[in-house]
Structures are given as structure tokens and as C-alpha cells.
Amino acid sequence: MLLRMDECELTEILLPIDNQYVKEFKLFPPEKQIQILTLGITAFNYSMNKFKLVIDGEKENIIEKLTTKHINEVNNYKSEIIKGKETIKELKQTNYQQKIEFNQTFETKIREQKIDLQNIFERQYGEKITQLNEKINELEQKKENLQVEKMQQQQNYYEKLLEEREMSQQYKNKLRQEFDDKIEKYREKLDTFQKINQNSTLKGQKGEDMMYNLLIKSFPGCQIDTHTSKEAHKGDFSVIDDTHHGMIESKNYKKNVPKNEIVKFYKDIENNNDIDYAILCSLKSGVANKPQDFTLEFIMGKPVIFLHKVKDNEKSVKVAYNICKLILKNMQCFDITKEENQQKIKQIVKTYLQTHKKIISLSNDYNKNINDMMRSQVDSFNDIIRLINIEI
């Protein structure tokens, strides 16, 4: 709606079209519309001021009423608190008096009950106490009888120990005599062995006999052949099974097997086409240029193993035999003539032997611990025997 006045600028006011008052307002001329607006705003402002005055007055009345009510309630609460404190004080005083009276009454009753219970116990347990005293005296008598019996048993035990001691001494003398006889026999055998070792020919024969017995014991299912020095390039022994033919060389040196014997061993392998593998066994010492036991080599494509101190480790011959058999078994699918393959096999055998030696070492440690424990037990037993004055 636009209001038009000649002396004023025009302004635009947007009002709802469907409102009834707007429709009536639009029917008036601009001067009347100004008057209506002036009158309406004046009446509105007057009414709002009046409404505000009424509201403020009612608010003050409400606040005054609430304040008065709150003050009255606070005063009532204070009065009740004072009455409550006086009541609590009176209750505390009454409770204190009642507590004193109760304690006096309770203590009196307890004393009376104690006296009654004491009289009851004295009547009920007087006879039992007398019976228990009699039982104690009876047990004391039995204790004395048991001590006498125990002393008699100890005396019999010591007499028996003395008798066993005498028998043990006789048995010990008998054993000493038997051991002296055995020592004398061993001394005679030792003298014989010393004479044998002085002769190098007999010494070699002794080593070969020892090796032959070892092979018979280690390979009960194989053919064991013994070769003389006239049979060239065959070694000392042959071990023949269903699939392979092995050459065994036995050396009985106090010092390491010399280099010339190793060269001769190599030549025997190179000139013997019948064998599939070879093992050199040093019975009491090591082997020159072969610092490691179970040294594995390949001569003419054949596995060769050098063993140290076979006399102290007889099972090493069987282990070397199994290693050679395992290598020969896989030759068809594993080219043993190649240097790299030979190195792989040597490394595998080295690892296997290291593990084997660790197992043997652990086993020896276990045996040593068991022996130490047994010796400790024997020492403890001897200490007990010494405490009761018995000699063994």
C-alpha cells in the first residue's frame, strides 16, 4: 500500500491482503489512513504503559507475599531446630542413665552366670579330671616300660652290628685276597703285552686282531674278509654286504698315522676298482693332515673317511659305514663327481657329526653326574657307619 502526500515522500508498507482490517483500512483516503495510524499507535503506547504499571504492581505484591512467607517458614524452622536440640539433649541424658543401669545389670548377671557355670563344671567334670589324672599316670608307666624296651632293642641292634662288622671284615679280607690274585694275573698279562708291543710285527698283528673283532661285532650281517700284505691294494679288511664292497684299513700307532701311510692308502683306493668306499681307522691316535675326526674325502668319486682313536669310540666305525652307504645310495640322483656337491655332503656330514658328538658329550655328562651321585651316597653311608663305629 502506498501512502500519498503532497508535502512528504512516499513509503511502501506491505500488509496481508486477506486480513479484514487491512481491507477496511484501504477504503479510507490517505489523510484518514494517517489519522488511523496515529490514533492506533498512540492508543497502543498508552495501553502498553498502563499494562506495564499493572504488571509491576502485581509483581511487587507477589514478592512481598513470598518474602513474608519465607521469613515465617525460616522462623518456624529455627524454632523446630531449637526444640530438636533440646529433645536430643534430653535423649542423650536419658540414654546415658539407661546405659549405666544396663551395664550394672549386665555385669551382675554375668557374675551370677559365671558362678553358676563354675559350679556346674565342677560337678560335671570333677570325676573326669580324676580319671584323666589316673590315665596320665598309667601312660607315664607305659612310657618308662617302652624306654626300657627300646634300650634293650638298641643293645641287641649294636650286638648285631658288631657281628655283621666282623663278618664284613672277613668278607673284605677275602675280597682283598681275590683282588690281589687278579692283580697278579693282570700284571703277568701286562708284562706279556709290553713284550708284544716291543715287537712292531706283533704290535701290528695285535691291532689287526682288535680291528677284526670290532668289525665282526659291528657288522654281524656282512662278509668280513682279512687280507695279507701280499694281496696288493686291498687294505687290511673288506666289508661286503648285498650292495656294496668297502675297504677298511687299520693303523695301530702311538703317534698320529704318518703321511706315507696315507699316500699308500690313497694308492690302494685308486688301484682297486672292486671297492665302493674306504675307511681308515687309527686305533689309538689321530691321522696326519686330518685334524678332524670323521674327515670325509672323495677319491676317484668314492667316499673316504678317516677316523681317530677308534679303540675309545668303537661305534664310530658303524657311523662311518652308514655315512658311506647313504652317500652311495643317492649317487644316481646326485652327481658326486662335482666339487660343489662334494662340499655340500662334507658340510652335512660335519653338522651331523657335531650333533653326534654333542649327544655323546651330554650322555657322558649324565653318566658322570649319576656316578658322582652314587659316590656321594656311598660316602654318606660310610659316614653313617663311622658314626656307629663300624669299619668297612
Buried (B, 14 or more C-beta within 10 A) or exposed (E): EEBEEEEEEEEEEEEEEEEEEEEEBEEEEBEEBBEBEEEEEEEEEEEEEEEEEEEEEEEEEEEEEEEEEEEEEEEEEEEEEEEEEEEEEEEEEEEEEEEEEEEEEEEEEEEEEEEEEEEEEEEEEEEEEEEEEEEEEEEEEEEEEEEEEEEEEEEEEEEEBEEEBEEBEEEEEEEEEEEEEEEEEEEEEEEEEEEEEEEEEEBBEBBBEBBBEBBEEBBEEBEBBBBEEEEEBBBBBBBBEEEBBBBBBBBBBEEBBBEEBBEEBBEBBEEBEEBBBBBBBBBBBBBBEBEEBBBBBBBBEBBBBBBBBBBEBBEBBBBBBEBBBBBBEEBEEEEBEEEEBBEEBBEBBBEBBEEBEEEEEEEEEEEEEEEEEEEEEEEEEEEEBEEEEBEE
